[in-house]
Amino acid sequence: MKYINNIYAIVLVLALSIAGCDKAGDPGTGDDMQQIEGIVLGLGAVIEAPAQATTRATVNSVDYAVNTLEDPTNTKNTENRITGRNAWRLDFDLFNGNVTDKYGPGSFTGATSPDGLNWKPTPGDLYFPNYFRPWAAVWLYHTTRDATVATDQSDAAKLLAQDQLYRLKNQLDPIAKRITLQLEHQRAMINFRFDDIVRGDINESTVRVSVGGTEYIPFSVRATGTLEYMLILPEDTPASSKIIVEYKTNGNTLQQPINYKQTVSLTGAGPSGTLGSNNCYCFTLSGKELKISPVIIINWITGEPVAGEYVAVTAYPTFKGPKDSTYYFYYDNKLTSGDGNPVLQEINFNNDGECTIKPDGRIITHIFKEPNPTEDWNLYKLTNPITLGNTGKMYIDLETIINNLYS
């Protein structure tokens, strides 16, 4: 038994010598240490050969801005490397396996700067143990690692500053003079578009997103073309949080300016019940019809769908009236046909006494039973005009009003 213990002690000494560690577990700087020239950071797999990253977020044949050149959080170059973050801070913590205490010389926190594609401590050299595979945890952040997510993300710089990149503690590849590391997004993102809507109809400065009662100003992806927004959220945001997208229309001579509020519901967030790290939620809003596409979760880096069902449903404003009957609405815009006659909108109530129509900002001022009324119009004028698009009244009961007009 003594003989066996002596052999074990010799092996242990040799192992410590090879690993280049002192009794405290700290690496030395002898011949068995590898001096690191730099650390290369990338999102997803680091691509050594010049090639364009091809991952894009395409959901139900709709292209979103995630991981494209329009996305401020994208790598911005052809090799999938992280650029545009030169003033950011890099924390690199090196461990001897999955332990709590980190190495000293093989780790550094903040005060780093990129040299070309490499990140290096400033100042000083960086040595890593050369004969075993250490573990590493990495963070890249704008100000501090525990900074809260800003509510104003209205421009590219503000949006990018909310992005926090990280690598969970796990084993490094074999040590080389230039170490390449794959990072992911610590936080979550929502990406939404407006479909079938004229950009000039929306007052873009008023677009807001409320998440769990906190109001955010999202980033508008482009100045022309399809209206699309991005917003970075804390990864621990409960998926059950009510997400409300609110915006205003400008209005014109025929349509009143109105406020739209659309509620986005997320379900199927998995066992954590939160939005989660590196997840992006994509959906499309149809403003004039107050509807929303199914919400799909994708991997923020690859654009590939993640398992789970995310559903959001809204409804058109629905009117309640006499069953199996037809009436005609008139609006305050005084719209007329080519012959100068007023244009009325035909409303058909079904056998449940309901009729659903698209909101467009017009105000209903009269309700007629005939398509070409000849009587005094004041007899059929509403005491309280109704604005189409007032989403606070998604179900409007006209039955009493109609009965009073025609009693």
C-alpha positions in Angstrom: 0.0 0.0 0.0 2.9 2.3 0.8 4.5 1.5 -2.5 1.3 2.4 -4.4 1.0 5.7 -2.5 4.6 6.7 -3.5 3.9 6.0 -7.2 0.7 8.1 -6.9 2.7 11.0 -5.4 5.3 10.8 -8.2 2.6 10.9 -10.8 1.0 13.8 -9.1 4.2 15.8 -9.0 4.8 15.1 -12.7 1.3 16.2 -13.6 1.7 19.5 -11.8 5.0 20.1 -13.4 3.7 19.4 -16.9 0.7 21.6 -16.3 2.9 24.5 -15.3 1.0 25.2 -12.1 2.3 26.0 -8.6 0.9 24.7 -5.4 -1.9 27.3 -5.5 -2.9 26.0 -8.9 -1.7 29.1 -10.7 0.2 28.7 -14.0 3.8 29.7 -14.2 5.6 31.2 -17.2 8.2 28.5 -17.8 8.9 26.5 -20.9 5.7 24.6 -20.6 3.6 27.8 -21.2 2.3 29.0 -24.5 2.4 32.8 -25.1 -0.8 33.9 -26.8 -0.6 36.4 -29.6 -4.3 37.2 -29.6 -7.8 36.0 -29.1 -10.2 36.0 -32.2 -13.8 36.6 -31.4 -16.7 35.6 -33.6 -20.4 35.0 -33.6 -21.3 31.4 -34.2 -18.6 29.4 -36.0 -15.5 31.4 -36.8 -14.8 31.2 -40.5 -11.1 31.1 -41.3 -11.4 31.4 -45.1 -12.9 34.6 -46.6 -16.6 33.8 -47.1 -19.8 35.6 -46.6 -21.9 34.5 -43.7 -25.1 33.2 -45.2 -27.4 32.8 -42.2 -30.5 34.9 -42.4 -33.8 35.0 -40.6 -36.5 33.9 -43.0 -39.8 33.0 -41.4 -42.7 31.8 -43.4 -41.0 33.2 -46.6 -40.7 36.6 -45.0 -37.1 38.0 -44.6 -36.4 39.8 -41.4 -33.4 41.9 -40.6 -31.8 39.6 -38.1 -28.2 38.8 -38.9 -28.1 40.9 -42.1 -26.0 43.9 -42.9 -29.0 46.0 -41.8 -28.8 44.5 -38.3 -26.5 46.7 -36.1 -25.6 43.7 -34.0 -24.3 41.8 -37.0 -20.6 41.2 -37.4 -20.4 43.6 -40.3 -17.7 41.8 -42.3 -17.3 38.8 -44.6 -15.5 36.5 -42.0 -18.2 36.5 -39.4 -15.9 38.2 -36.9 -17.0 40.7 -34.3 -16.2 44.3 -35.4 -17.5 47.7 -34.5 -16.9 47.1 -30.8 -13.4 48.4 -30.4 -14.3 50.4 -27.3 -15.9 47.5 -25.6 -14.5 45.5 -22.6 -13.5 41.9 -22.7 -13.5 39.6 -19.7 -11.6 36.4 -20.2 -11.6 34.0 -17.2 -9.5 30.9 -17.4 -10.1 27.9 -15.1 -8.5 24.5 -14.4 -11.5 22.5 -15.3 -15.0 23.3 -14.1 -13.9 24.9 -10.8 -14.7 28.2 -9.1 -11.3 29.7 -8.7 -9.8 31.1 -11.9 -6.2 31.3 -12.9 -4.4 34.7 -12.5 -1.9 35.1 -15.4 -4.1 33.2 -17.8 -7.1 35.5 -17.2 -7.8 39.1 -17.6 -10.8 41.4 -17.0 -11.5 44.4 -19.0 -8.9 47.0 -20.2 -8.4 45.2 -23.4 -8.1 46.4 -27.0 -8.3 44.6 -30.4 -5.2 44.5 -32.5 -6.5 43.8 -36.0 -8.7 40.7 -35.5 -7.1 39.8 -32.2 -8.0 40.9 -28.7 -5.1 41.3 -26.3 -4.6 42.4 -22.7 -3.4 46.0 -22.3 -0.7 46.1 -21.3 1.3 42.9 -20.9 1.8 39.4 -22.4 -0.7 36.6 -22.1 0.4 33.0 -21.3 -1.8 29.9 -21.2 -0.9 26.4 -20.0 0.3 24.5 -23.0 -0.2 20.8 -22.0 -3.8 20.6 -21.0 -7.1 22.0 -22.1 -8.2 24.8 -19.7 -11.8 26.0 -19.4 -12.7 29.6 -20.2 -15.7 31.9 -19.7 -15.8 35.0 -21.8 -17.9 38.2 -21.8 -17.9 41.1 -24.2 -19.9 44.2 -23.2 -20.3 47.9 -23.7 -20.1 49.4 -20.2 -20.6 46.9 -17.4 -21.7 43.3 -17.3 -24.6 44.0 -15.0 -25.8 47.1 -16.9 -29.6 47.2 -17.3 -31.2 47.2 -20.8 -31.8 50.8 -21.9 -35.4 51.7 -22.8 -34.3 54.1 -25.6 -32.9 52.0 -28.5 -33.9 54.4 -31.2 -30.7 54.4 -33.2 -28.1 51.9 -34.2 -25.5 52.9 -31.6 -28.1 52.7 -28.8 -29.4 49.3 -30.0 -25.8 47.8 -30.3 -24.9 49.0 -26.8 -27.6 46.7 -25.4 -26.1 43.6 -27.0 -24.0 41.6 -24.6 -22.0 38.7 -25.9 -20.8 35.7 -23.8 -19.5 32.2 -23.8 -20.4 29.9 -21.0 -17.6 28.3 -19.1 -16.5 25.2 -21.0 -13.3 23.6 -22.4 -11.1 25.4 -24.8 -9.8 23.8 -28.0 -6.1 22.9 -28.0 -4.1 26.0 -27.2 -2.5 27.8 -30.1 -0.8 31.2 -30.5 -4.1 32.6 -31.8 -7.2 31.3 -30.0 -10.6 31.5 -31.8 -13.7 31.7 -29.6 -17.4 31.5 -30.5 -19.7 33.8 -28.6 -23.5 34.1 -28.4 -25.9 36.9 -27.5 -26.7 37.0 -23.8 -30.0 38.8 -24.3 -33.1 38.4 -26.4 -34.5 40.3 -29.4 -37.8 41.0 -31.0 -38.0 41.9 -34.7 -41.3 43.1 -36.2 -42.4 44.5 -39.5 -45.4 46.3 -40.8 -47.0 44.7 -43.8 -49.2 46.2 -46.5 -49.0 49.7 -45.2 -47.7 52.9 -46.7 -44.7 54.1 -44.7 -45.9 57.7 -44.8 -49.1 56.7 -43.0 -47.3 56.0 -39.8 -45.8 58.6 -37.5 -42.6 56.6 -36.9 -41.4 58.7 -34.0 -44.4 57.5 -32.0 -43.8 53.8 -32.3 -43.4 52.3 -28.9 -43.2 48.8 -27.4 -44.4 48.1 -23.9 -43.1 44.9 -22.3 -44.5 44.0 -18.9 -45.4 47.6 -18.3 -42.0 49.0 -19.3 -42.0 51.2 -22.4 -39.2 51.0 -25.0 -38.4 53.0 -28.1 -37.3 50.4 -30.7 -34.7 50.8 -33.5 -36.1 51.5 -37.0 -34.1 49.3 -39.3 -34.2 51.4 -42.5 -35.2 54.9 -43.6 -37.1 53.8 -46.7 -39.0 50.7 -47.9 -40.6 48.2 -45.5 -41.0 49.5 -42.0 -39.2 47.2 -39.6 -38.1 47.5 -36.0 -35.7 45.7 -33.6 -35.6 45.7 -29.8 -33.2 44.0 -27.4 -34.8 42.7 -24.2 -33.4 41.1 -21.0 -33.1 37.4 -21.4 -35.0 36.8 -18.1 -38.1 38.6 -19.3 -41.1 36.3 -18.6 -42.6 35.1 -21.9 -46.0 35.7 -20.3 -45.3 39.4 -20.2 -47.8 41.5 -22.2 -46.1 42.9 -25.2 -47.9 45.9 -26.8 -46.9 47.5 -30.0 -48.3 51.0 -30.2 -48.1 53.5 -33.1 -50.0 56.4 -34.5 -51.1 57.2 -38.1 -50.7 60.6 -39.5 -54.2 60.9 -41.0 -55.2 62.9 -44.1 -58.2 64.7 -45.5 -60.2 61.5 -45.7 -59.0 59.7 -42.6 -58.6 60.7 -39.0 -55.3 60.1 -37.3 -55.7 57.2 -34.9 -53.7 55.2 -32.3 -53.2 51.5 -32.8 -52.3 49.1 -30.0 -51.6 45.5 -30.8 -50.9 42.9 -28.1 -48.4 40.2 -28.9 -48.9 37.0 -26.9 -46.1 34.4 -26.5 -46.7 30.8 -25.5 -44.5 27.8 -25.5 -41.4 29.4 -24.1 -40.1 26.1 -22.7 -39.4 25.1 -19.1 -37.6 28.4 -18.2 -40.6 30.4 -19.0 -38.4 33.4 -20.1 -37.4 34.8 -23.5 -34.0 33.2 -23.0 -30.5 34.1 -24.3 -29.7 34.3 -28.0 -33.4 34.0 -29.0 -35.1 36.3 -31.5 -38.8 36.6 -31.9 -40.0 37.5 -35.4 -43.5 38.6 -36.4 -45.3 40.8 -38.9 -48.0 43.4 -38.1 -50.8 44.4 -40.6 -51.7 47.8 -39.2 -54.7 48.6 -41.2 -56.3 45.3 -40.4 -55.1 45.0 -36.8 -53.8 41.5 -37.2 -50.5 39.8 -36.5 -48.6 36.9 -38.0 -47.7 33.9 -35.8 -44.6 34.7 -33.7 -41.7 32.4 -34.5 -38.6 32.1 -32.3 -35.2 31.8 -34.1 -31.6 31.5 -33.1 -30.3 35.1 -33.2 -27.0 33.9 -34.8 -28.1 31.3 -37.4 -31.6 32.4 -38.2 -32.8 28.8 -37.8 -36.1 28.2 -36.0 -36.0 27.0 -32.4 -38.4 24.3 -31.2 -41.5 25.8 -29.6 -44.8 27.3 -30.7 -45.3 31.1 -30.4 -48.7 32.3 -31.3 -50.1 35.8 -31.3 -53.7 36.6 -32.3 -55.7 39.8 -32.6 -59.1 40.5 -34.1 -60.7 43.1 -36.3 -63.2 45.4 -34.6 -66.6 43.6 -34.6 -70.0 45.3 -34.7 -73.1 43.9 -33.1 -76.4 44.6 -34.7 -79.8 43.1 -35.8 -79.4 39.5 -37.1 -79.5 38.8 -40.8 -79.8 42.5 -41.7 -78.0 45.1 -43.9 -77.3 48.7 -43.0 -75.2 51.5 -44.5 -72.5 53.6 -42.7 -71.6 57.2 -43.6 -68.5 58.9 -42.5 -67.4 62.4 -41.6 -65.0 62.6 -44.5 -67.9 63.4 -46.8 -66.6 61.0 -49.5 -68.6 61.1 -52.7 -68.7 59.1 -55.9 -67.9 60.4 -59.4 -71.5 61.7 -59.8 -71.3 63.7 -56.5 -73.5 61.3 -54.5 -72.3 60.3 -51.0 -70.6 56.9 -50.7 -72.0 54.6 -48.1 -70.4 51.4 -46.7 -72.6 48.4 -46.8 -72.7 46.4 -43.5 -74.1 42.9 -43.4 -74.9 41.5 -40.0 -74.8 37.7 -40.0 -77.1 35.3 -38.2 -75.2 35.9 -35.0 -75.8 39.6 -35.5 -72.1 40.4 -36.1 -70.1 42.1 -38.7 -66.3 42.6 -38.7 -64.7 45.4 -40.8 -61.2 46.8 -41.2 -60.4 49.9 -39.1 -59.1 52.8 -41.1 -59.4 55.9 -39.0 -62.7 57.1 -40.4 -65.5 58.3 -38.1 -69.0 56.9 -38.5 -71.5 59.7 -38.3 -74.7 58.2 -39.8 -76.3 54.7 -40.1 -78.9 54.2 -42.8 -81.2 51.3 -43.6 -81.4 52.2 -47.3 -78.4 52.6 -49.8 -79.8 55.8 -51.2 -81.5 57.7 -48.3 -83.8 60.6 -49.3 -85.1 61.6 -45.9 -83.6 64.2 -43.6 -80.1 62.9 -42.7 -80.2 64.5 -39.3 -82.8 61.8 -38.3 -80.1 59.2 -38.7 -77.1 61.0 -37.3 -75.3 59.4 -34.3 -75.2 61.3 -31.1 -71.8 59.9 -30.4 -69.8 59.3 -33.6 -67.7 56.1 -33.7 -64.0 56.1 -34.8 -62.9 53.0 -36.7 -59.5 52.0 -35.3 -60.3 52.7 -31.6 -58.9 49.4 -30.4 -60.3 50.1 -26.9 -63.6 49.2 -28.5 -62.9 45.9 -30.3 -66.5 44.8 -29.9 -69.1 47.6 -30.5 -72.8 47.0 -29.8 -74.8 49.0 -32.4 -78.1 47.2 -31.8 -79.5 49.7 -29.3 -78.3 52.6 -31.4 -80.0 51.2 -34.6 -83.2 50.3 -32.7 -83.4 53.9 -31.4 -82.8 55.3 -34.9 -85.5 53.2 -36.4 -88.0 52.8 -33.6 
